[in-house]
Amino acid sequence: MSALQPIWHRDWSPGELADLTRDTLVSHLGIEFVEIFPDALCARMAVRAETAQRLGFLHGGASVALAETTGSLASQMCIDREQYASVGLEINANHVRPVPKGQSVQATARPVHLGRQSHIWEIRIETAEGKLACIARLTTAIQPRAGLAARGRTGHSTTQDL
């Protein structure tokens, strides 16, 4: 029986990921990177005033921001960031259950496909009790950094800057 081989281009720490996202929407929403598995990235976010909708439950947009953050960063972790950028192409999400203020959720991003030109990630957002709150699928394009600079492209999400 063989151990699971890491999918990451290099070793990462949650602290490095926090440094990469400091002073961005990620830190504003209070998203914390909590664990890096050989094949998955986990992040946590509290449901608080800044991430809740008017009825006091987790805002669907905050769920999508958590999913895109986790999946996008995981995509970046799989490539040589000096040569390539991971640019968000599409995300969709299904919101399964409400999560009230005062609780927190954890997102786990796992790859469905890791190709040379695209990645597809499934991101499960669960309550502290392990109940599914949201499931999302993120597709990223893997672009040479030189090509992005030459075209003046900024990408469709903040992914390339991570």
PLY file of the C-alpha trace (Angstrom):
ply
format ascii 1.0
element vertex 162
property float x
property float y
property float z
element edge 161
property int vertex1
property int vertex2
end_header
0.00 0.00 0.00
1.51 3.37 -1.02
1.12 6.71 0.70
-0.83 9.44 -1.09
1.54 11.60 -3.15
1.16 15.35 -2.57
-0.32 17.30 -5.48
1.49 20.51 -4.50
4.37 21.96 -6.54
6.27 22.51 -3.28
5.65 22.35 0.46
3.41 25.10 1.83
2.38 26.20 5.31
-0.87 27.86 6.42
1.22 30.86 7.54
2.60 31.35 4.01
-0.94 31.29 2.63
-2.04 33.87 5.20
0.89 36.09 4.16
-0.08 35.80 0.48
-3.64 36.93 1.18
-3.00 39.62 3.80
-4.91 42.88 3.22
-7.24 41.32 0.63
-10.87 40.23 0.65
-9.61 36.99 2.20
-8.38 38.71 5.36
-11.38 41.09 5.40
-13.75 38.10 5.51
-11.63 36.42 8.18
-10.76 33.37 6.09
-8.06 31.28 7.77
-6.11 28.43 6.20
-6.22 25.63 8.72
-4.80 22.50 7.15
-2.93 21.30 4.09
-3.36 17.63 3.24
-1.44 15.86 0.46
-4.50 16.24 -1.80
-6.61 19.00 -0.23
-6.57 22.51 1.22
-8.85 23.46 4.12
-9.89 26.96 5.18
-12.25 28.19 7.88
-14.50 31.25 8.11
-16.71 32.44 10.94
-20.28 33.49 10.27
-20.27 37.04 11.63
-21.76 40.39 10.65
-19.32 40.74 7.73
-20.19 37.32 6.28
-23.91 37.11 7.11
-26.98 38.23 5.22
-29.76 40.31 6.77
-31.55 37.33 8.36
-28.41 36.37 10.26
-27.28 33.40 8.19
-24.12 32.85 6.13
-24.37 34.96 2.97
-24.26 32.96 -0.26
-21.71 35.41 -1.67
-19.45 34.84 1.33
-19.73 31.07 0.75
-18.71 31.56 -2.88
-15.82 33.83 -1.84
-14.64 31.15 0.59
-14.96 28.45 -2.08
-13.14 30.48 -4.73
-10.41 31.48 -2.29
-9.78 27.90 -1.23
-9.94 26.41 -4.73
-7.95 29.21 -6.38
-5.20 29.08 -3.82
-5.06 25.29 -4.07
-4.73 25.63 -7.84
-1.84 28.07 -7.39
-0.16 25.66 -4.97
-0.09 22.97 -7.69
1.88 24.98 -10.26
5.21 26.73 -10.57
4.05 30.24 -9.63
7.12 31.87 -11.19
6.19 30.54 -14.63
2.41 30.16 -14.48
-0.70 31.80 -13.08
-4.00 30.18 -12.27
-6.85 32.38 -13.51
-10.43 31.76 -12.44
-12.77 30.89 -15.32
-15.99 29.72 -13.71
-17.47 28.92 -10.34
-20.87 27.57 -9.40
-22.30 26.80 -6.01
-25.29 25.08 -4.49
-26.30 26.33 -1.05
-27.63 23.35 0.89
-28.35 24.60 4.41
-28.30 27.88 6.35
-25.56 28.46 8.90
-26.39 31.02 11.61
-24.16 33.77 12.93
-21.90 32.59 15.70
-20.96 29.36 13.95
-18.11 28.73 11.53
-17.73 26.77 8.34
-14.80 24.88 6.84
-14.09 24.65 3.12
-12.14 21.71 1.71
-10.87 21.98 -1.87
-9.96 18.77 -3.70
-9.05 18.45 -7.36
-11.34 16.78 -9.86
-8.91 17.44 -12.73
-5.33 18.76 -12.73
-4.34 19.32 -16.35
-1.60 21.38 -17.98
-4.04 24.10 -19.09
-6.92 23.80 -16.65
-7.82 22.65 -13.17
-11.25 21.73 -11.82
-11.82 21.79 -8.06
-14.66 20.60 -5.87
-15.04 22.64 -2.72
-17.21 21.35 0.12
-18.23 23.86 2.78
-19.35 22.15 5.96
-20.54 23.16 9.41
-18.54 22.36 12.53
-20.76 19.26 12.84
-19.69 18.10 9.36
-23.02 18.90 7.69
-22.83 20.12 4.10
-23.72 23.82 3.83
-22.54 24.50 0.26
-20.87 22.61 -2.56
-19.01 24.45 -5.31
-17.05 23.65 -8.43
-14.29 25.97 -9.62
-12.52 25.87 -12.99
-9.20 27.68 -13.42
-7.06 28.23 -16.52
-3.32 27.72 -16.20
-1.60 30.50 -18.15
2.08 31.28 -18.71
2.92 34.45 -16.78
4.86 35.83 -19.76
1.77 35.48 -21.93
-0.41 37.27 -19.39
2.03 40.18 -19.16
2.40 40.44 -22.94
-1.37 40.63 -23.44
-1.90 42.93 -20.47
-4.43 40.47 -19.07
-5.47 40.87 -15.45
-7.56 37.74 -15.23
-11.11 37.19 -14.07
-10.32 36.84 -10.40
-7.61 37.64 -7.91
-6.13 34.20 -8.47
-3.16 35.25 -10.60
-1.92 37.61 -7.90
-1.71 34.91 -5.25
0 1
1 2
2 3
3 4
4 5
5 6
6 7
7 8
8 9
9 10
10 11
11 12
12 13
13 14
14 15
15 16
16 17
17 18
18 19
19 20
20 21
21 22
22 23
23 24
24 25
25 26
26 27
27 28
28 29
29 30
30 31
31 32
32 33
33 34
34 35
35 36
36 37
37 38
38 39
39 40
40 41
41 42
42 43
43 44
44 45
45 46
46 47
47 48
48 49
49 50
50 51
51 52
52 53
53 54
54 55
55 56
56 57
57 58
58 59
59 60
60 61
61 62
62 63
63 64
64 65
65 66
66 67
67 68
68 69
69 70
70 71
71 72
72 73
73 74
74 75
75 76
76 77
77 78
78 79
79 80
80 81
81 82
82 83
83 84
84 85
85 86
86 87
87 88
88 89
89 90
90 91
91 92
92 93
93 94
94 95
95 96
96 97
97 98
98 99
99 100
100 101
101 102
102 103
103 104
104 105
105 106
106 107
107 108
108 109
109 110
110 111
111 112
112 113
113 114
114 115
115 116
116 117
117 118
118 119
119 120
120 121
121 122
122 123
123 124
124 125
125 126
126 127
127 128
128 129
129 130
130 131
131 132
132 133
133 134
134 135
135 136
136 137
137 138
138 139
139 140
140 141
141 142
142 143
143 144
144 145
145 146
146 147
147 148
148 149
149 150
150 151
151 152
152 153
153 154
154 155
155 156
156 157
157 158
158 159
159 160
160 161
